[in-house]
Amino acid sequence: MNRNTLVVIIIVLAAVVGFFAYQAYERDQNTLDISVGEGGVKID
Protein backbone atom coordinates (compact mmCIF):
# COMPACT_ATOMS: atom_id res chain seq x y z
CA MET A 1 0.00 0.00 0.00
CA ASN A 2 1.30 3.41 -0.76
CA ARG A 3 1.34 6.34 1.61
CA ASN A 4 -1.62 8.18 0.05
CA THR A 5 -3.86 5.14 0.47
CA LEU A 6 -2.96 4.89 4.15
CA VAL A 7 -3.69 8.58 4.67
CA VAL A 8 -7.09 8.25 2.99
CA ILE A 9 -7.96 5.20 5.12
CA ILE A 10 -7.01 7.05 8.32
CA ILE A 11 -9.08 10.10 7.32
CA VAL A 12 -12.11 7.95 6.51
CA LEU A 13 -11.82 6.06 9.82
CA ALA A 14 -11.51 9.34 11.73
CA ALA A 15 -14.63 10.67 9.97
CA VAL A 16 -16.62 7.53 10.80
CA VAL A 17 -15.55 7.64 14.46
CA GLY A 18 -16.41 11.34 14.63
CA PHE A 19 -19.83 10.70 13.09
CA PHE A 20 -20.70 8.00 15.61
CA ALA A 21 -19.38 10.08 18.51
CA TYR A 22 -21.56 13.00 17.40
CA GLN A 23 -24.60 10.72 17.12
CA ALA A 24 -23.99 9.44 20.66
CA TYR A 25 -23.62 13.03 21.90
CA GLU A 26 -26.87 14.11 20.26
CA ARG A 27 -28.71 11.07 21.60
CA ASP A 28 -27.48 11.94 25.11
CA GLN A 29 -28.57 15.57 24.73
CA ASN A 30 -32.05 14.61 23.54
CA THR A 31 -32.92 12.39 26.49
CA LEU A 32 -35.54 13.79 28.83
CA ASP A 33 -35.23 12.86 32.47
CA ILE A 34 -38.32 13.42 34.61
CA SER A 35 -37.99 12.69 38.33
CA VAL A 36 -40.86 12.80 40.80
CA GLY A 37 -39.84 13.05 44.42
CA GLU A 38 -40.58 14.77 47.71
CA GLY A 39 -39.61 18.16 46.29
CA GLY A 40 -41.96 17.86 43.34
CA VAL A 41 -41.23 17.18 39.69
CA LYS A 42 -37.73 17.75 38.33
CA ILE A 43 -37.12 17.79 34.58
CA ASP A 44 -33.56 17.59 33.22
CORGI-V888917 format. One record per residue. OMEGA is omega in degrees with one decimal (none if undefined). Layout:
{{OMEGA} {OMEGA}}
This chain:
{{178.4} {-172.9} {-178.4} {179.0} {178.4} {179.3} {179.5} {178.8} {179.9} {179.4} {179.5} {178.6} {178.6} {178.7} {179.5} {178.9} {178.0} {178.4} {-179.0} {176.6} {178.3} {178.1} {179.0} {178.0} {179.4} {179.7} {179.0} {-179.1} {-174.8} {179.0} {-179.2} {-177.8} {178.9} {-179.6} {176.8} {-178.3} {-178.4} {-177.7} {-179.1} {-177.9} {177.8} {179.5} {177.2} {none}}
